[in-house]
Every structure is written in structure tokens, then in C-alpha cells.
Amino acid sequence: MAEKENEPSKIIVDDDWKAQARAEKERLDEEVSSKKPEVPEAPAAAEAESAEQAGHGPLPPANFSSHVSSLAAQVLYALGGIEDQRTGQRHVDLDLAKYHIDTLSMLESKTEGNLDDEEKKLLDQALYQVRMQYVQLAQGGA
């Protein structure tokens, strides 16, 4: 036994475990990359219920027409054309109306040459209508 104690210890390198570990890691990486996270789709009834609880109906699709209509509605609200749903009263805020008109005008200039005929017509009509209502109200009209 004394001979074994004096012998230098030998390190045995087993490359097989390294290859197995590498293969296992590659297999796990492939599994993770092949799995797509599952995002449950909310059924239409659940979306409608959620919108109802939020105090509004289902929202329109996000597109250019909806955006222009939304901005025009904000102008009409600020000009007192739409009553506040919570209070039932109409408020006039010319500064807010002008801000939304300016936003529509900016949208017109930034999209120049990029709109189809229908979109351009919608934007032109919305701007014309809200500008005329703003001028009429700002000049003291009904």
C-alpha cells in the first residue's frame, strides 16, 4: 500500500461524457427553438364583453379611415358637437379643437402622394368639415 500512496495520481479523461453532454445540449436547444410560444386567442364574445365592461362597443379595425374619423370626432367633441357621455353636457374648447385640426393637417402633409383616392377624399372632406365648423364657432356662430 505504501507504493500506491507514493505514486502520482493519474487523471483519466473520458471524452465520452463530453460528447454526450454536447449532444444533449444540442437536442434541448432544438426542442426550445422548435416550440413556438402559445398565445391563446381571445374569442370574439370575450372581446365584446371586455369592450362592454370598458364602457364602449367593439373597436373598429386600426386603419387610416378609422384614424381620420377618430381625429375628426375629437374635433367635433372639442367644438361641442358631441356630448360628454359621463355628464351629458357639451363642452367647447377651441384650443383643443385647433390642436386636433392641426394634427389632421399634419397627417395630410405627411401622407401627401401616399394615399389612395378614397383615403385622400376622406381626409380632405374631414378637414374641410371640421375647419368650417371651427371657423363658424370661433366667429360666434351657432
C-alpha positions, 0 to 999 in steps of 0.5 A: 500500500505504501507504493500506491500512496507514493505514486502520482495520481493519474487523471483519466479523461473520458471524452465520452461524457463530453460528447454526450453532454454536447449532444444533449445540449444540442437536442434541448436547444432544438426542442426550445427553438422548435416550440413556438410560444402559445398565445391563446386567442381571445374569442370574439364574445370575450372581446365584446364583453371586455369592450362592454365592461370598458364602457364602449362597443367593439373597436373598429379595425386600426386603419387610416379611415378609422384614424381620420374619423377618430381625429375628426370626432375629437374635433367635433367633441372639442367644438361641442358637437358631441356630448360628454357621455359621463355628464351629458353636457357639451363642452367647447374648447377651441384650443383643443379643437385647433390642436386636433385640426392641426394634427389632421393637417399634419397627417395630410402633409405627411401622407401627401402622394401616399394615399389612395383616392378614397383615403385622400377624399376622406381626409380632405372632406374631414378637414374641410368639415371640421375647419368650417365648423371651427371657423363658424364657432370661433366667429360666434356662430351657432 
